[in-house]
Amino acid sequence: MSQNVPLPKKSLLAFALASGKSATDVANEFGISRKTVQRQLAKPEFRLLVSRLRDELISGALGRMANTMSEAADTLASQLKKEESGIQIKAARAILVLGLRLRESVDLSNRIQVLESDMANREATS
């Protein structure tokens, strides 16, 4: 295959790479040389496409996980009522550790958003 990969095939290549497949696997799947895949990966716009597609995949997975987090928290909370103290202690520890990590993550995310907003405002007024 020539160095110029048609746009529809380029998008499929990018999606396959974003999904975690290796350059060799992608080359074999599409019937092209590994070198062709490497040439595409050498192009900044192609790497950006792969990165954006990977971000979309991760975002979708994160959304599915968020939908089940309340149920997981309820399951942990229900373990606090078990008669065996070992299970109660493990459940309590998990709730405390995970709750603190979640709070730190949300706080950090909020702080980053404020900083990014401040930077954008400064750039707009410059």
Backbone as CSV, one residue per row, in Angstrom:
resi,resn,N_x,N_y,N_z,CA_x,CA_y,CA_z,C_x,C_y,C_z
1,MET,0.857,-1.174,0.000,0.000,0.000,0.000,0.895,1.226,0.000
2,SER,0.475,2.237,-0.682,1.276,3.453,-0.750,1.243,4.178,0.588
3,GLN,2.090,5.201,0.688,2.160,5.982,1.908,0.872,6.759,2.148
4,ASN,0.141,7.080,1.087,-1.113,7.821,1.213,-2.256,6.850,1.481
5,VAL,-2.728,6.837,2.700,-3.823,5.959,3.099,-5.122,6.738,2.946
6,PRO,-6.139,6.167,2.264,-7.414,6.879,2.116,-8.023,7.208,3.477
7,LEU,-8.731,8.342,3.531,-9.294,8.841,4.790,-10.156,7.813,5.530
8,PRO,-11.100,7.112,4.849,-11.901,6.134,5.608,-11.043,5.047,6.249
9,LYS,-10.039,4.576,5.523,-9.170,3.538,6.072,-8.296,4.117,7.185
10,LYS,-7.894,5.375,7.041,-7.082,6.032,8.060,-7.856,6.118,9.374
11,SER,-9.136,6.428,9.290,-9.973,6.512,10.494,-10.095,5.144,11.162
12,LEU,-10.244,4.101,10.364,-10.336,2.747,10.920,-9.009,2.329,11.558
13,LEU,-7.902,2.704,10.896,-6.580,2.413,11.472,-6.437,3.107,12.823
14,ALA,-6.818,4.377,12.864,-6.710,5.148,14.094,-7.564,4.538,15.200
15,PHE,-8.780,4.119,14.860,-9.658,3.526,15.857,-9.064,2.215,16.393
16,ALA,-8.504,1.406,15.494,-7.901,0.140,15.923,-6.734,0.402,16.872
17,LEU,-5.912,1.394,16.557,-4.789,1.723,17.433,-5.278,2.307,18.762
18,ALA,-6.297,3.153,18.708,-6.867,3.739,19.923,-7.451,2.663,20.827
19,SER,-7.898,1.577,20.227,-8.494,0.473,20.990,-7.446,-0.398,21.663
20,GLY,-6.176,-0.104,21.422,-5.121,-0.840,22.100,-4.412,-1.884,21.264
21,LYS,-4.757,-1.992,20.001,-4.075,-2.962,19.146,-2.689,-2.447,18.794
22,SER,-1.754,-3.366,18.632,-0.393,-2.986,18.277,-0.318,-2.639,16.794
23,ALA,0.757,-1.940,16.418,0.963,-1.577,15.014,1.033,-2.832,14.148
24,THR,1.666,-3.882,14.649,1.766,-5.137,13.895,0.393,-5.761,13.706
25,ASP,-0.406,-5.805,14.763,-1.753,-6.375,14.671,-2.624,-5.587,13.699
26,VAL,-2.521,-4.255,13.760,-3.310,-3.400,12.874,-2.888,-3.627,11.424
27,ALA,-1.577,-3.698,11.198,-1.077,-3.941,9.841,-1.612,-5.263,9.299
28,ASN,-1.555,-6.303,10.103,-2.063,-7.615,9.674,-3.564,-7.576,9.416
29,GLU,-4.303,-6.913,10.288,-5.757,-6.831,10.156,-6.168,-6.105,8.874
30,PHE,-5.424,-5.069,8.509,-5.787,-4.275,7.343,-5.044,-4.669,6.070
31,GLY,-4.185,-5.661,6.173,-3.457,-6.123,4.986,-2.467,-5.095,4.462
32,ILE,-1.826,-4.385,5.369,-0.823,-3.401,4.990,0.460,-3.703,5.749
33,SER,1.518,-3.011,5.387,2.784,-3.257,6.071,2.826,-2.509,7.399
34,ARG,3.622,-3.027,8.291,3.813,-2.371,9.582,4.439,-0.994,9.364
35,LYS,5.280,-0.900,8.359,5.938,0.366,8.034,4.905,1.435,7.670
36,THR,3.834,1.054,6.973,2.778,2.003,6.618,2.105,2.521,7.883
37,VAL,1.847,1.639,8.817,1.244,2.059,10.091,2.197,2.999,10.820
38,GLN,3.479,2.678,10.835,4.463,3.521,11.499,4.550,4.902,10.829
39,ARG,4.448,4.942,9.496,4.473,6.232,8.799,3.278,7.086,9.201
40,GLN,2.121,6.437,9.360,0.934,7.179,9.802,1.140,7.709,11.212
41,LEU,1.695,6.876,12.068,1.926,7.287,13.460,2.978,8.389,13.578
42,ALA,3.795,8.543,12.564,4.800,9.607,12.566,4.178,10.968,12.273
43,LYS,2.943,10.979,11.773,2.262,12.231,11.427,1.514,12.751,12.660
44,PRO,1.789,13.997,13.068,1.133,14.557,14.260,-0.390,14.543,14.179
45,GLU,-0.953,14.844,13.015,-2.420,14.875,12.909,-3.028,13.484,13.086
46,PHE,-2.315,12.445,12.662,-2.814,11.079,12.839,-2.730,10.682,14.313
47,ARG,-1.608,11.015,14.963,-1.475,10.719,16.394,-2.545,11.448,17.196
48,LEU,-2.866,12.673,16.793,-3.931,13.427,17.463,-5.277,12.726,17.285
49,LEU,-5.540,12.214,16.089,-6.782,11.469,15.837,-6.850,10.231,16.729
50,VAL,-5.755,9.489,16.821,-5.707,8.303,17.687,-5.971,8.712,19.140
51,SER,-5.345,9.795,19.568,-5.520,10.271,20.941,-6.968,10.680,21.212
52,ARG,-7.579,11.384,20.272,-8.976,11.803,20.458,-9.909,10.600,20.514
53,LEU,-9.672,9.628,19.651,-10.515,8.425,19.666,-10.337,7.659,20.968
54,ARG,-9.101,7.576,21.451,-8.840,6.882,22.728,-9.546,7.610,23.873
55,ASP,-9.498,8.941,23.853,-10.196,9.724,24.880,-11.696,9.430,24.863
56,GLU,-12.280,9.308,23.667,-13.713,8.997,23.567,-14.014,7.610,24.126
57,LEU,-13.155,6.642,23.838,-13.351,5.290,24.370,-13.270,5.288,25.894
58,ILE,-12.273,5.986,26.427,-12.104,6.062,27.884,-13.281,6.780,28.522
59,SER,-13.726,7.860,27.901,-14.857,8.613,28.431,-16.115,7.747,28.486
60,GLY,-16.339,6.963,27.445,-17.498,6.065,27.436,-17.424,5.022,28.537
61,ALA,-16.239,4.457,28.728,-16.058,3.459,29.790,-16.251,4.093,31.162
62,LEU,-15.729,5.301,31.325,-15.884,5.998,32.593,-17.354,6.285,32.882
63,GLY,-18.112,6.649,31.853,-19.546,6.887,32.031,-20.275,5.642,32.491
64,ARG,-19.913,4.497,31.896,-20.550,3.237,32.317,-20.188,2.902,33.758
65,MET,-18.946,3.180,34.142,-18.539,2.916,35.520,-19.272,3.835,36.490
66,ALA,-19.430,5.098,36.112,-20.116,6.050,36.986,-21.550,5.618,37.250
67,ASN,-22.172,5.003,36.257,-23.552,4.540,36.423,-23.675,3.453,37.485
68,THR,-22.609,2.719,37.729,-22.693,1.610,38.684,-22.031,1.930,40.031
69,MET,-21.453,3.114,40.156,-20.757,3.438,41.405,-21.702,3.513,42.603
70,SER,-22.901,4.016,42.414,-23.853,4.082,43.529,-24.207,2.683,44.014
71,GLU,-24.396,1.785,43.076,-24.710,0.399,43.436,-23.533,-0.233,44.187
72,ALA,-22.325,0.048,43.727,-21.142,-0.487,44.404,-21.036,0.077,45.818
73,ALA,-21.309,1.366,45.974,-21.270,1.986,47.302,-22.329,1.366,48.210
74,ASP,-23.522,1.099,47.669,-24.580,0.450,48.451,-24.149,-0.945,48.896
75,THR,-23.469,-1.658,48.005,-22.993,-3.004,48.345,-21.987,-2.931,49.483
76,LEU,-21.045,-1.993,49.386,-20.087,-1.835,50.478,-20.791,-1.465,51.774
77,ALA,-21.720,-0.528,51.698,-22.449,-0.093,52.896,-23.206,-1.257,53.529
78,SER,-23.764,-2.122,52.714,-24.504,-3.264,53.262,-23.591,-4.218,54.015
79,GLN,-22.302,-4.232,53.651,-21.351,-5.113,54.332,-21.047,-4.630,55.753
80,LEU,-21.344,-3.365,56.022,-21.131,-2.833,57.369,-22.077,-3.479,58.381
81,LYS,-23.160,-4.044,57.884,-24.167,-4.648,58.765,-23.936,-6.146,58.992
82,LYS,-22.898,-6.700,58.377,-22.610,-8.126,58.548,-22.186,-8.399,59.990
83,GLU,-22.453,-9.609,60.418,-22.116,-9.972,61.793,-20.618,-10.191,61.975
84,GLU,-19.943,-10.590,60.922,-18.501,-10.856,61.046,-17.742,-9.531,61.058
85,SER,-16.997,-9.298,62.126,-16.297,-8.017,62.279,-15.239,-7.817,61.200
86,GLY,-14.637,-8.894,60.715,-13.621,-8.783,59.661,-14.198,-8.174,58.395
87,ILE,-15.407,-8.590,58.039,-16.070,-8.044,56.848,-16.438,-6.588,57.082
88,GLN,-16.927,-6.282,58.284,-17.284,-4.904,58.606,-16.069,-3.982,58.513
89,ILE,-14.953,-4.424,59.049,-13.739,-3.610,59.037,-13.257,-3.390,57.608
90,LYS,-13.262,-4.454,56.798,-12.832,-4.317,55.402,-13.751,-3.379,54.624
91,ALA,-15.032,-3.489,54.851,-15.988,-2.616,54.162,-15.801,-1.164,54.601
92,ALA,-15.642,-0.957,55.909,-15.451,0.404,56.417,-14.166,1.005,55.871
93,ARG,-13.101,0.221,55.860,-11.820,0.702,55.329,-11.956,1.057,53.848
94,ALA,-12.615,0.199,53.094,-12.797,0.460,51.662,-13.593,1.745,51.429
95,ILE,-14.642,1.928,52.208,-15.475,3.134,52.054,-14.655,4.389,52.373
96,LEU,-13.897,4.349,53.458,-13.099,5.509,53.837,-12.000,5.811,52.817
97,VAL,-11.251,4.801,52.426,-10.146,5.000,51.482,-10.671,5.472,50.130
98,LEU,-11.676,4.777,49.611,-12.197,5.148,48.301,-12.898,6.502,48.333
99,GLY,-13.582,6.786,49.424,-14.242,8.081,49.551,-13.241,9.226,49.563
100,LEU,-12.142,9.048,50.284,-11.117,10.089,50.324,-10.437,10.259,48.966
101,ARG,-10.174,9.156,48.293,-9.568,9.241,46.952,-10.497,9.960,45.987
102,LEU,-11.770,9.657,46.053,-12.736,10.306,45.170,-12.787,11.796,45.459
103,ARG,-12.800,12.143,46.726,-12.824,13.568,47.092,-11.581,14.276,46.568
104,GLU,-10.405,13.668,46.747,-9.162,14.264,46.246,-9.218,14.448,44.737
105,SER,-9.731,13.454,44.057,-9.824,13.517,42.597,-10.755,14.638,42.144
106,VAL,-11.901,14.755,42.790,-12.858,15.813,42.441,-12.267,17.182,42.762
107,ASP,-11.622,17.308,43.925,-11.000,18.578,44.300,-9.919,18.971,43.300
108,LEU,-9.081,18.024,42.937,-8.008,18.300,41.986,-8.575,18.702,40.628
109,SER,-9.597,18.008,40.199,-10.246,18.333,38.924,-10.817,19.748,38.949
110,ASN,-11.463,20.109,40.052,-12.017,21.461,40.188,-10.925,22.514,40.176
111,ARG,-9.828,22.242,40.865,-8.726,23.200,40.896,-8.119,23.387,39.514
112,ILE,-7.988,22.317,38.766,-7.447,22.400,37.407,-8.383,23.222,36.524
113,GLN,-9.687,23.002,36.661,-10.649,23.773,35.870,-10.549,25.266,36.174
114,VAL,-10.384,25.612,37.441,-10.247,27.023,37.819,-8.976,27.603,37.209
115,LEU,-7.872,26.879,37.303,-6.613,27.356,36.731,-6.705,27.534,35.219
116,GLU,-7.323,26.550,34.545,-7.482,26.650,33.096,-8.368,27.831,32.721
117,SER,-9.411,28.054,33.488,-10.292,29.183,33.233,-9.554,30.501,33.430
118,ASP,-8.772,30.586,34.503,-7.971,31.787,34.759,-6.986,32.043,33.623
119,MET,-6.342,30.998,33.159,-5.381,31.140,32.056,-6.087,31.617,30.785
120,ALA,-7.242,31.045,30.505,-7.987,31.441,29.320,-8.417,32.909,29.397
121,ASN,-8.840,33.330,30.588,-9.243,34.730,30.783,-8.055,35.667,30.609
122,ARG,-6.889,35.284,31.111,-5.690,36.106,30.965,-5.273,36.223,29.503
123,GLU,-5.348,35.098,28.790,-4.996,35.114,27.368,-5.975,35.963,26.564
124,ALA,-7.234,35.933,26.944,-8.252,36.717,26.231,-8.062,38.203,26.456
125,THR,-7.562,38.585,27.631,-7.396,40.011,27.916,-6.031,40.531,27.475
126,SER,-5.141,39.645,27.059,-3.798,40.063,26.623,-3.797,40.620,25.231
